Amino acid sequence: MTDPEWIRCGPCRALTYGKRYERELRVCPSCGHHGRVEPALRIQHLLDPDSVTAVEVAATVADPLGFADLRPYPDRHAEAVRRTGRDTGVIAVRGRVDGHPVVLAVMDFAFLGGSLGTAEGEAVTAAAEAALAGRTPLIVVAASGGARMQEGALSLMQMAKTSNAFAALDEAGLLTITVVTDPTYGGVAASFATLSDVVIAEPGARMGFAGPRVIQQTIRTQLPEGFQTAEFLLAHGLVDRVVRRGELRQTLGRLVAMSRDDDGAPAAEIPHGEVWTDPDRLPPEVAGREPREVVGLARMPQRPTALDHAGHWLDGFIELHGDRSGADCPAVVGGLGWLAGRPVVLVGHQKGHTTAELVRRKFGMPSPAGFRKAGRLFRLAAKLGLPVVTLIDTPGADPGLRAEEQGQAIAVAESLRLLGRLPVPVVAVVTGEGGSGGALALGVADRVLMCANSIYSVISPEGCAAILWKRPDAAADAARALRISAADLLALGVVDGVVPEPPGGAHTDPAAAAELVHRAVAAAVSELADHKPEELLRHRFERFRRFGVATTGETETSA
Ligand SMILES: [Zn+2]
């Protein structure tokens, strides 16, 4: 193929000089449209030079059905081979991304519409098996119209074959990443492409089970603008991120590097942090602060949010989105980053500093999708063997109608069970408001810490006052009676330590407040990292098992 000197962009009609278009990785400089890329070029974009070797793929049956429509299938296939210069629609290779070994499988839409035939299913499976054998992550670049009709049920079976191969990578704790390119439909979207731990989509790339034309014919109504595009998929919680082609390689490199805590020995020094663990030796301004005053401080909108913390003290943080079931709750955020040189999964409630932000973040009150996103990230941490850090700051789970329809109670309950049995270290910090079940859903941890001016409570003081005092202005009485301050909860044994705040509260110096949390969390994670999973699980079980039992002596509550 020869490069035409000028390329005309399909959507915006702008002309780009051919060499520049190639330099821009076939992204239109005028409108950002991502053009199609053949496998060889894709491999060149993504993998380190001179690192690429082919993965051996077993031979497959050529025309299993003796299929003919208007033309015999072998004719169509031979033409695809002639036109593309390749004999299958999937290229599987080993290589390196930023020095980290991976296996990469790239689908080719130009080869019979990227359809999933036996050869393509075999190549994806061989790639997964090569990743398993080499204990490396697997990256798939997806592009497909769906199953290949000309191979009938044998094509359909490739969906099961490839999914089984991905399940084996889950069991082995090996990271899988899909890059969704335009278009990815049918049997590929409904099997391996969406089973990856992280699903990244190129801008504008469409993915779905059924194509828009089929849907439109079925429901006979207009589909919304941008239906099934990457941006639509992100908003509906179906992909983790939309990443421009020019940033793809760097994103993949970071994810691959973070997918394993290789030797458990972080390169960076663990910062020393103070945590108060003795309820009798708390500083007087913490021990003696009026509960009503603490409630006010805990709700200060200038306190650092979960994303502020991630930005301040996690290196290379990559936020992951969505519950993969239809929604991306803005009140829960999470992702991967390095904590003092060690990769961790961070999940937290997200509030905001301005009214607009607070409204957009639903005031930090998660929907069921928020807890399901958290659950997805917890399971990812368990799969990869990475510690979990949770940051708790919510008035409570969203009590709305939609939340009930979607099973809010079930979502909270399942999070409690999942965290309780997660075979990796879990450190939770109440950074602001620890509101009821919505807080505890992120709080079943090996170490539970509270910031000095945070609260943790079964119900808000206002709610309690309205129910038991029958008047909301009794909130100060309720706050005192409920014992919701860090000092009280440390005395009750509900939390293990209190993290200092800058004098006057976290809102007076958010960066310093974040740094104090950073130090406390890094020390806790570092200490827990040496424990075996079964040991962690036993202690975590016992930690929560003993609450409320009268005779243990260590939980005296009547003083
Ligand atoms: Zn354009």
Boltz pocket constraint, residues with backbone or C-beta under 6 A from the ligand:
constraints:
  - pocket:
      binder: B
      contacts: [[A, 9], [A, 10], [A, 11], [A, 12], [A, 13], [A, 14], [A, 28], [A, 29], [A, 30], [A, 31], [A, 32], [A, 33]]
      max_distance: 6.0
